[in-house]
């Protein structure tokens, strides 16, 4: 990034207020030196990166910056610091915060945070991208490092992260790799070599080096680990190389609320909406009833308003959630709950409704939800291109559609597959996964079949579906799962895989079994069309090259695995994952839906998980 050697990125909400002075300190391992400090405002799709002030530190790293401008609501504010007299130095440091502090610290920890959180927006000497992604990414980085103190961020340092997962140790290892560079030219050469990736090439500074690893965490894990061992400046780092250099954070809404998160939609402004299976109880031996909550997390993973949304008929939701063309959120109420007497008879869910909420979380459905259209054990949902809202009915081999989102016009449609689980609109037709029949139905938007259901070795106990910009449909073939419907069929006993159909239903690729695939459940595509998979076993996320191979590492073709074949993107803080989605900041979100030992009285997992900066951003549609 040339001049962007050290970044302090700070989102600022009030662009009209006069900027106050910022008292800062650049703290780096190695010899004392002065630093050149420059302030910038990030670019968006409508404005370029622009300068916002300069300063020079003393040899102890202290400086006072007088910003000449503040960002608008779609921008972020960042500071670059390079060794004095070396504006194009590879040596780089960074920090990030959702507000503009009166004091800030720039060090190796904050540099890692900036490189990872802003990974999808770093381009040469610029940080820019589509709103609200840049601003949202700036808010996520503060979870990794505190811009005021320069210490590890409170989210990373505390439960359900901290000592409970390996992310903090990986973060410290990355900071030690940067310390190897700030302390010696040889360390810089080693860092630059280890972070030169086939996808992104040779980094021009340390922030780009971290961004390269966020975008290609599978690249040469042992090489970068070796650089970290050169200068173990901070204790508590990894004792061995990781499977991949992902940085994953867990979020639980503050604890005591979230249980069995099922699936996601991205809401207005990039908020993360997630439904949930169960009411919360920390004891897996205690029977529970269905969740009455819908969760709205901000782009930084904080629960909006400090509490979940309730009402409108919410009742043990499963995989079904969608955002309609007005921005309203719909949830299908499958009715997860322990059987009687664990969940008493008077609290058993009815399995027959949809709930609706405004983009602000206001309840828009009746107390029992919308029950029109013969809804029965509903699972996956979608909003089609015309604005109609659909759900699958697992128990009756049917779909329910609310034309234009109007429950009074509800229709029930037999779908031609057994145990329909999920459905998507690829721009030409609706595709529906049939779990028990191992088939995919293809319908027009009135519900008429366009062909006989698609079967073959590339369709095997399918669950989640996803589309890409070209109209291809990607299939998560569980190969084994028989759980998500009230009647459990006999499993095929085969292995999980991923497949893709072209826009007309012809096989594109598959079955694919690399990338660390175990039991695929959720599936999504990122802004480049590459494919991400949530696995119901093995504590990993998988990634595959999508239809546009030009966005993949050189030598990869459509369907090739990008994540490691043996481990995938392993994270010890994952449990059994279902839903998966990519937000406008480039974070990959997945669920800890069930605990690792699932056949318990209370199997619900307790977190959602973000892989920071790992994927090409997906704009809010």
C-alpha positions in Angstrom: 0.0 0.0 0.0 3.0 2.3 -0.4 2.1 5.3 1.8 -0.4 3.2 3.8 2.2 1.6 6.0 0.5 2.1 9.3 -3.3 2.5 9.5 -5.5 3.8 12.2 -9.1 3.4 10.9 -11.8 5.1 12.8 -15.4 5.3 11.8 -16.9 8.8 12.6 -20.6 9.5 12.6 -20.7 13.3 12.6 -19.1 14.8 9.6 -20.2 18.3 10.3 -18.5 18.7 13.7 -15.1 20.3 13.9 -12.4 17.6 14.2 -10.6 17.6 17.5 -6.9 16.9 18.1 -5.9 13.3 18.3 -3.0 12.5 20.7 -1.4 9.3 19.6 1.5 7.0 20.1 3.2 4.6 17.6 4.6 1.7 19.5 6.6 -0.9 17.6 9.1 -3.6 18.6 12.7 -2.7 17.6 14.7 0.5 17.7 13.3 3.9 18.8 12.4 6.1 15.8 10.3 8.9 14.6 7.2 8.2 12.4 5.5 10.1 9.7 1.8 10.1 10.4 -0.9 10.8 7.8 -4.7 10.9 8.2 -7.0 9.8 5.4 -10.7 9.3 4.8 -11.6 6.1 3.1 -13.2 5.9 -0.3 -16.6 4.6 -1.2 -18.3 3.9 -4.5 -19.1 7.6 -4.8 -15.9 9.3 -3.6 -12.1 8.7 -3.7 -9.7 8.3 -0.7 -8.8 11.8 0.5 -6.1 13.3 2.8 -7.2 14.5 6.2 -4.0 15.7 7.9 -0.3 15.0 8.7 1.9 14.8 11.8 5.4 13.6 12.8 6.1 11.7 16.0 9.1 12.1 18.3 11.5 9.3 18.8 9.3 7.8 21.5 6.4 7.6 19.0 4.2 10.3 20.5 2.4 12.7 18.1 -0.5 15.1 17.9 -2.7 15.0 14.8 -5.0 17.8 13.8 -7.4 16.3 11.3 -8.5 18.6 8.5 -11.7 16.7 7.7 -14.1 14.1 9.1 -15.7 11.3 7.2 -19.3 11.0 6.3 -21.6 8.2 7.5 -20.4 5.8 4.7 -16.7 6.5 5.3 -14.0 5.7 7.8 -11.0 7.7 9.1 -7.6 6.1 9.0 -4.0 7.1 9.9 -0.9 5.9 8.2 2.5 5.8 10.0 5.8 5.1 8.2 9.3 5.5 9.6 10.3 9.1 9.2 11.9 9.8 5.8 10.7 6.4 4.4 7.2 7.1 3.0 7.3 3.8 0.9 8.6 1.6 3.7 7.3 -1.9 4.0 7.3 -1.5 7.8 3.7 -0.9 8.8 1.4 -0.6 11.8 -2.4 -0.1 12.1 -5.5 0.4 14.4 -9.3 0.7 14.0 -12.3 1.8 16.0 -16.0 2.6 15.4 -15.6 6.1 16.9 -12.8 8.8 16.7 -11.0 8.6 20.0 -9.1 11.6 21.5 -6.2 9.2 22.0 -5.0 6.3 20.0 -2.2 3.7 19.9 -0.8 2.2 16.8 1.2 -1.1 17.2 1.5 -4.6 15.8 -1.8 -5.8 17.4 -3.8 -3.0 15.9 -2.0 -3.5 12.5 -3.2 -7.2 12.4 -6.7 -6.0 13.3 -6.7 -3.5 10.5 -5.2 -5.8 7.9 -7.8 -8.6 8.6 -10.9 -6.5 9.1 -10.2 -4.3 6.0 -8.8 -7.1 3.9 -11.4 -6.9 1.2 -10.9 -3.1 0.8 -7.1 -2.7 0.7 -5.9 -1.9 -2.8 -2.5 -0.4 -3.2 -2.4 2.9 -1.4 -6.2 3.0 -0.9 -8.8 1.6 1.4 -12.2 1.9 -0.4 -15.3 -0.1 -1.3 -19.0 -0.1 -1.4 -21.0 1.4 1.5 -21.8 0.2 4.1 -19.0 -2.4 3.9 -16.0 -0.1 4.7 -17.7 1.4 7.7 -18.9 -2.0 8.9 -15.4 -3.5 8.5 -13.9 -0.6 10.5 -16.3 -1.5 13.4 -15.3 -5.2 13.3 -11.6 -4.5 13.8 -12.2 -3.0 17.2 -13.2 -6.5 18.4 -9.6 -7.6 17.7 -7.6 -4.6 19.0 -8.5 -1.6 21.1 -7.4 1.6 19.2 -7.0 3.6 22.4 -4.9 1.3 24.5 -3.4 -0.8 21.7 -4.3 -3.9 23.7 -6.3 -7.0 22.6 -9.9 -6.0 22.0 -12.4 -6.9 24.8 -14.4 -9.2 22.4 -11.3 -11.3 21.5 -10.0 -11.2 25.1 -13.1 -12.4 26.8 -15.7 -15.2 26.7 -16.9 -16.8 24.5 -13.5 -16.0 22.9 -10.4 -15.4 25.0 -8.9 -18.6 26.4 -11.9 -20.6 25.1 -10.6 -20.7 21.5 -7.3 -20.5 19.6 -8.0 -17.2 17.9 -6.3 -15.0 20.5 -3.2 -17.2 20.3 -3.3 -16.9 16.5 -3.7 -13.2 16.7 -0.6 -12.9 19.0 1.4 -15.1 16.5 0.5 -12.7 13.7 1.5 -9.7 15.8 4.8 -11.5 16.5 5.4 -12.0 12.8 5.0 -8.2 12.4 7.4 -7.6 15.3 10.0 -9.6 13.4 9.7 -7.0 10.7 9.7 -3.9 12.8 12.8 -5.2 14.6 15.0 -6.1 11.6 15.2 -5.9 7.8 15.7 -9.7 7.7 12.4 -10.1 9.5 10.7 -7.9 6.9 12.1 -9.9 4.1 10.9 -13.1 5.7 7.4 -11.7 6.4 7.1 -10.4 2.8 8.0 -13.7 1.4 5.7 -15.7 3.7 2.7 -13.4 2.8 3.2 -13.3 -0.9 0.2 -15.4 -2.1 -0.8 -16.7 -5.5 -4.1 -14.8 -5.2 -2.9 -11.4 -4.1 0.8 -11.4 -5.0 3.6 -9.5 -3.2 2.5 -7.1 -0.4 3.9 -3.6 -0.5 3.6 -3.2 3.3 2.6 -5.0 6.5 -1.0 -4.1 6.3 -1.3 -5.6 2.9 0.7 -8.6 4.2 -2.1 -9.2 6.8 -4.8 -8.6 4.2 -3.2 -11.2 2.0 -3.4 -13.8 4.7 -7.0 -12.9 5.6 -7.9 -13.5 1.9 -5.8 -16.6 1.5 -5.5 -18.1 5.0 -4.7 -21.5 3.6 -1.4 -20.2 2.1 1.8 -21.7 3.7 0.7 -21.7 7.4 4.1 -23.1 8.5 6.0 -20.3 6.7 4.3 -17.5 8.5 4.5 -19.4 11.7 8.2 -19.5 11.3 8.4 -15.8 10.9 6.4 -15.4 14.1 9.0 -17.5 16.0 11.8 -15.0 15.0 10.5 -12.4 17.4 8.1 -13.9 20.1 7.6 -10.4 21.5 4.2 -11.3 23.0 3.6 -14.5 25.1 0.6 -16.7 24.6 1.0 -17.2 20.9 0.4 -20.5 19.0 2.7 -23.4 19.9 2.3 -25.0 16.5 1.3 -23.8 13.0 -2.5 -23.5 12.4 -4.3 -25.4 9.7 -5.1 -21.9 8.2 -4.6 -18.3 9.3 -8.3 -17.5 9.7 -9.2 -15.2 12.6 -12.7 -16.3 13.9 -14.7 -14.6 16.6 -17.7 -16.0 18.5 -20.7 -13.9 19.5 -23.6 -14.9 21.8 -25.5 -11.7 22.4 -24.2 -11.3 25.9 -24.9 -14.9 27.0 -27.9 -16.6 28.3 -30.2 -16.0 25.3 -29.0 -17.6 22.1 -29.5 -21.4 21.7 -29.5 -23.3 18.4 -29.0 -20.5 15.9 -30.2 -21.8 12.6 -29.7 -19.5 9.6 -29.1 -15.9 8.6 -30.1 -13.0 6.5 -28.3 -9.7 6.1 -30.5 -6.7 6.9 -30.5 -3.1 6.1 -27.1 -1.5 6.8 -25.4 -4.9 7.1 -27.0 -6.1 10.3 -26.9 -9.9 10.9 -30.3 -11.4 11.6 -30.4 -15.0 12.9 -33.2 -17.2 14.1 -32.9 -19.9 16.8 -34.2 -23.4 17.6 -34.3 -23.5 21.4 -34.8 -21.5 24.6 -31.5 -21.1 26.4 -30.4 -23.4 29.2 -26.7 -23.9 29.9 -27.2 -27.5 31.0 -27.3 -29.9 28.0 -29.2 -32.4 30.3 -32.1 -30.0 30.9 -35.0 -30.3 28.4 -36.1 -27.0 26.8 -38.9 -25.7 24.7 -38.6 -23.7 21.4 -37.0 -20.4 21.2 -39.3 -17.3 21.2 -36.5 -15.0 20.0 -35.1 -13.5 16.8 -31.7 -12.0 17.1 -30.4 -8.9 15.3 -26.7 -8.4 15.6 -24.9 -5.2 14.4 -22.1 -5.5 11.8 -19.6 -5.7 14.7 -21.4 -8.6 16.3 -23.1 -6.7 19.1 -26.7 -7.5 19.8 -28.7 -4.5 18.7 -30.6 -2.9 21.6 -29.0 -5.4 24.0 -31.9 -7.9 23.8 -33.5 -10.1 21.2 -36.8 -9.6 19.4 -39.8 -11.6 20.5 -43.5 -11.9 19.6 -45.2 -12.4 16.3 -45.6 -16.1 16.7 -41.9 -17.0 17.0 -41.7 -20.7 18.0 -38.6 -22.8 17.7 -37.5 -21.7 14.2 -35.2 -23.9 12.1 -33.5 -23.0 8.9 -36.1 -20.6 7.5 -35.4 -16.9 7.4 -35.6 -14.4 4.5 -35.7 -10.6 3.8 -38.4 -9.4 1.5 -38.1 -6.5 -1.1 -39.3 -4.0 1.5 -36.6 -5.0 3.9 -38.9 -6.8 6.3 -37.7 -10.1 7.9 -39.6 -13.3 7.8 -39.1 -16.4 9.9 -40.6 -19.9 9.5 -41.6 -21.5 12.8 -40.6 -25.2 12.5 -41.3 -25.8 16.2 -38.2 -27.2 17.7 -38.8 -28.4 21.3 -38.1 -31.3 23.6 -41.0 -33.8 23.6 -43.3 -34.0 26.5 -42.9 -33.9 29.4 -39.5 -32.2 28.9 -41.4 -29.3 27.2 -44.8 -29.4 28.8 -47.9 -30.1 26.6 -49.2 -26.5 27.0 -45.9 -25.2 25.6 -45.5 -27.5 22.7 -45.2 -25.5 19.4 -47.8 -25.8 16.7 -45.4 -26.1 13.7 -47.6 -24.1 11.4 -46.7 -20.4 11.1 -44.5 -17.7 9.7 -43.5 -14.5 11.6 -42.8 -11.1 10.2 -40.8 -8.1 11.5 -39.8 -4.7 10.2 -36.2 -3.7 9.5 -36.3 -2.0 12.9 -37.5 -5.1 14.7 -41.2 -4.2 15.0 -43.6 -7.1 15.1 -45.7 -7.3 12.0 -47.4 -10.7 12.4 -50.2 -11.8 14.8 -49.4 -13.4 18.1 -49.7 -16.8 16.6 -47.9 -15.8 13.4 -49.4 -16.2 9.9 -50.9 -19.6 9.5 -52.5 -19.4 6.1 -51.5 -21.8 3.3 -51.4 -25.1 5.2 -47.9 -24.5 6.7 -46.6 -27.7 8.3 -43.2 -28.1 10.0 -41.7 -25.3 7.8 -38.0 -25.1 7.1 -36.1 -23.1 4.4 -37.5 -19.8 3.0 -36.8 -17.5 0.1 -38.2 -14.3 -1.4 -38.4 -14.7 -5.2 -37.5 -12.0 -7.8 -41.2 -10.8 -7.9 -41.4 -10.3 -4.1 -43.4 -13.5 -3.2 -42.4 -15.1 0.1 -42.0 -18.9 0.1 -41.4 -21.6 2.7 -40.9 -25.4 2.4 -43.2 -27.7 4.4 -41.1 -30.6 5.6 -44.1 -32.7 6.8 -46.3 -32.5 3.7 -44.0 -32.4 0.7 -45.3 -29.0 -0.2 -44.5 -25.3 -0.4 -46.5 -22.4 0.9 -46.3 -19.1 -1.0 -47.5 -15.6 0.0 -47.8 -13.8 -3.3 -46.2 -10.3 -2.9 -45.8 -11.2 0.7 -49.6 -11.2 1.3 -50.8 -13.9 3.7 -54.4 -13.4 2.6 -53.5 -14.8 -0.9 -51.6 -17.8 0.5 -51.4 -21.0 -1.6 -50.1 -24.5 -0.9 -48.3 -26.2 -3.7 -47.2 -29.9 -4.0 -43.6 -29.8 -5.0 -42.7 -33.3 -6.3 -39.9 -34.0 -3.9 -40.0 -35.7 -0.5 -39.2 -33.6 2.6 -38.5 -30.3 0.9 -35.9 -28.5 3.0 -34.7 -25.3 1.2 -35.4 -23.3 -1.9 -33.8 -20.5 -4.0 -34.7 -18.3 -7.0 -31.8 -18.3 -9.5 -33.4 -15.5 -11.6 -35.1 -18.0 -14.0 -36.8 -20.6 -11.7 -37.2 -21.9 -8.2 -35.1 -24.8 -7.1 -36.2 -26.9 -4.1 -34.0 -29.5 -2.3 -35.8 -32.7 -1.4 -34.0 -34.3 1.5 -35.6 -37.7 1.7 -35.9 -38.2 -2.1 -32.4 -36.9 -2.8 -33.7 -34.7 -5.6 -34.1 -31.1 -6.7 -37.4 -29.7 -8.0 -37.4 -27.0 -10.6 -40.5 -24.8 -10.7 -41.7 -21.6 -12.2 -42.8 -18.8 -9.9 -46.4 -19.9 -10.0 -45.3 -23.3 -8.6 -45.6 -25.3 -11.9 -42.8 -27.9 -12.4 -40.5 -27.1 -15.3 -39.1 -30.6 -15.5 -39.0 -33.9 -13.6 -37.0 -33.6 -10.3 -33.2 -33.7 -10.8 -31.6 -36.8 -9.4 -28.2 -38.5 -9.7 -24.9 -39.0 -7.8 -24.6 -35.2 -7.6 -27.8 -34.9 -5.4 -27.5 -36.8 -2.1 -29.6 -35.9 0.9 -29.5 -32.2 -0.1 -30.0 -29.5 2.4 -29.0 -25.9 1.8 -29.0 -24.3 -1.7 -27.3 -21.1 -3.0 -27.2 -19.2 -6.2 -24.5 -17.1 -7.9 -24.7 -14.1 -10.2 -24.7 -16.4 -13.3 -27.8 -18.3 -12.1 -25.9 -21.4 -11.1 -27.4 -23.3 -8.1 -25.0 -24.8 -5.6 -26.1 -27.7 -3.5 -25.0 -28.8 0.0 -25.3 -32.6 -0.1 -25.3 -33.9 3.5 -25.0 -37.5 2.3 -26.2 -38.6 5.7 -28.5 -36.1 7.5 -32.1 -37.3 8.3 -32.8 -34.9 11.2 -34.5 -31.8 9.9 -38.0 -33.1 9.3 -40.5 -34.8 11.8 -40.3 -38.2 10.1 -36.7 -39.5 9.9 -36.0 -41.4 6.7 -33.2 -44.0 6.3 -29.9 -42.3 5.5 -27.9 -43.2 2.5 -24.8 -43.6 4.5 -22.7 -41.9 1.9 -20.2 -39.0 2.3 -21.1 -35.3 2.1 -20.4 -33.4 -1.1 -21.1 -30.2 -3.0 -22.5 -29.9 -6.5 -23.7 -27.2 -8.8 -26.4 -27.0 -11.5 -26.3 -24.6 -14.3 -29.2 -22.1 -14.8 -31.3 -24.6 -16.7 -30.7 -27.5 -14.3 -27.9 -29.2 -16.1 -25.0 -30.5 -14.0 -22.2 -27.9 -13.8 -19.8 -29.7 -11.4 -19.9 -32.3 -8.7 -20.1 -34.2 -6.5 -17.1 -32.4 -5.0 -15.5 -33.9 -1.8 -12.4 -31.8 -1.2 -11.9 -28.7 0.9 -12.4 -30.4 4.2 -16.0 -31.3 3.5 -17.7 -33.5 6.2 -21.5 -33.0 6.4 -22.4 -29.9 4.4 -25.6 -28.2 5.6 -25.5 -24.5 4.8 -24.1 -23.0 1.6 -23.6 -19.5 0.2 -21.7 -17.6 -2.4 -19.5 -14.5 -1.8 -19.2 -11.4 -3.9 -16.8 -13.1 -6.3 -19.2 -16.1 -6.7 -16.9 -18.4 -4.7 -18.7 -21.0 -2.5 -18.6 -21.3 1.2 -20.0 -24.3 3.1 -21.0 -24.8 6.8 -20.3 -28.3 8.0 -22.4 -30.1 10.6 -19.3 -32.0 11.8 -15.6 -31.4 12.1 -15.4 -27.8 13.3 -14.7 -26.3 9.9 -15.9 -24.1 7.0 -15.1 -25.1 3.4 -14.5 -23.0 0.4 -14.6 -23.8 -3.3 -13.8 -22.0 -6.5 -17.0 -20.6 -8.0 -18.1 -20.2 -11.6 -15.7 -17.3 -12.3 -12.3 -19.0 -11.9 -10.6 -15.6 -12.5 -11.3 -14.7 -8.9 -9.7 -17.9 -7.6 -6.0 -18.6 -6.9 -4.1 -19.2 -10.2 -4.5 -22.8 -11.3 -7.9 -23.3 -9.7 -10.9 -24.1 -11.8 -14.7 -24.1 -11.0 -15.3 -26.6 -8.3 -11.8 -26.9 -7.1 -11.3 -26.7 -3.3 -9.6 -23.6 -1.9 -9.7 -24.5 1.8 -7.4 -27.4 2.9 -8.6 -30.8 1.9 -8.0 -32.5 5.3 -9.1 -29.8 7.7 -11.0 -27.1 5.8 -10.8 -23.8 7.6 -10.7 -25.4 11.0 -11.7 -23.5 14.1 -11.8 -25.1 17.5 -14.6 -22.7 18.5 -17.0 -24.1 16.0 -19.5 -26.8 16.9 -22.1 -28.2 14.4 -22.8 -25.5 11.8 -25.9 -25.0 9.6 -26.5 -21.6 8.2 -23.7 -19.6 6.5 -23.6 -16.1 4.9 -21.2 -13.4 3.8 -21.8 -9.8 4.8 -21.0 -6.4 3.1 -17.7 -6.2 5.1 -16.4 -9.5 3.8 -17.0 -11.4 7.0 -18.2 -15.0 6.7 -20.8 -15.9 9.4 -21.8 -19.4 10.4 -23.7 -20.9 13.3 -22.9 -23.1 16.2 -26.3 -24.7 15.7 -25.9 -27.9 17.7 -23.3 -29.1 20.2 -20.6 -31.6 19.2 -22.4 -34.4 21.0 -25.8 -33.7 19.5 -28.0 -36.5 20.9 -28.5 -34.8 24.2 -31.7 -33.6 25.9 -30.7 -30.0 25.0 -28.4 -30.0 21.9 -28.5 -26.4 21.0 -25.2 -24.6 20.3 -24.7 -21.2 21.8 -22.9 -18.9 19.3 -22.7 -17.4 15.9 -19.1 -17.2 14.4 -17.5 -14.7 12.1 -14.4 -15.4 10.0 -13.1 -11.9 9.8 -12.4 -10.4 6.4 -12.2 -13.8 4.7 -14.6 -13.4 1.7 -15.4 -11.0 -1.1 -18.2 -8.7 0.3 -21.8 -9.3 -0.7 -23.8 -6.0 -1.0 -27.1 -5.7 0.8 -29.7 -6.6 -1.9 
